[in-house]
Amino acid sequence: MIPKRSEEESLSQKIKKLDEEIENLIQEKKKIEEKIKDLMLHEDLSKGVCYANEIHNLIQQKNMIAVEIDFREKKKKRLLWY
């Protein structure tokens, strides 16, 4: 079955939206990674400066974003199969 023109346009719009979402998530992930690096650099255990909780929470956020990116990439691949 050949897809109708409107279905093709809708499909391309969905793919474009997923690409934008993926790019936004990648940028957000990079910002979180920079925050993690910054916190790790400013830790000084000898002075009692420790950001373990903040770093842990940021790593969890980073991992959640990675899952969201993966989900959207797989969704995009499924759409491209049609």
C-alpha positions in Angstrom: 0.0 0.0 0.0 1.4 3.4 -1.0 1.0 6.1 1.7 -1.0 9.1 0.9 0.7 12.4 0.5 -0.8 13.7 3.8 0.5 10.6 5.6 4.0 11.2 4.1 3.9 14.8 5.3 2.7 13.8 8.7 5.4 11.2 8.9 8.1 13.7 8.0 6.7 16.2 10.6 6.8 13.5 13.3 10.4 12.6 12.4 11.4 16.3 12.3 9.7 16.8 15.8 11.6 13.8 17.1 14.9 15.1 15.7 14.3 18.5 17.5 13.4 16.7 20.7 16.5 14.6 20.5 18.7 17.6 19.9 17.1 19.5 22.9 17.7 16.5 25.1 21.3 16.1 24.0 21.9 19.8 24.8 20.2 19.4 28.2 22.4 16.3 28.9 25.5 18.2 28.0 24.6 21.0 30.5 24.0 18.4 33.2 27.4 16.8 32.4 29.1 20.2 32.8 27.4 20.8 36.1 28.6 17.4 37.3 32.2 18.2 36.3 32.0 21.6 37.9 30.7 20.1 41.2 33.4 17.4 41.1 36.1 20.0 40.5 35.0 22.1 43.4 34.8 19.3 45.9 37.4 19.4 48.6 37.0 16.5 51.1 39.8 17.8 53.3 37.7 21.0 53.9 34.4 19.1 54.2 33.1 20.4 50.8 31.2 17.5 49.3 28.5 17.5 46.7 27.7 13.8 46.7 23.9 14.2 46.8 23.9 16.9 44.1 26.2 14.8 41.9 24.1 11.7 42.4 20.9 13.5 41.5 22.4 15.0 38.4 23.7 11.6 37.3 20.2 10.3 37.7 18.8 13.1 35.6 21.5 12.5 33.0 20.6 8.8 32.9 16.9 9.6 32.6 17.6 11.9 29.7 19.8 9.2 28.0 16.8 6.9 28.2 14.5 9.5 26.7 17.0 10.1 23.9 17.1 6.3 23.2 13.3 6.1 23.3 13.0 8.8 20.7 15.7 7.4 18.5 14.0 4.0 18.5 10.6 5.6 17.8 12.2 7.5 14.8 13.6 4.3 13.4 10.2 2.6 13.7 8.7 5.5 11.8 11.4 5.3 9.1 10.5 1.6 8.5 7.1 2.7 7.1 
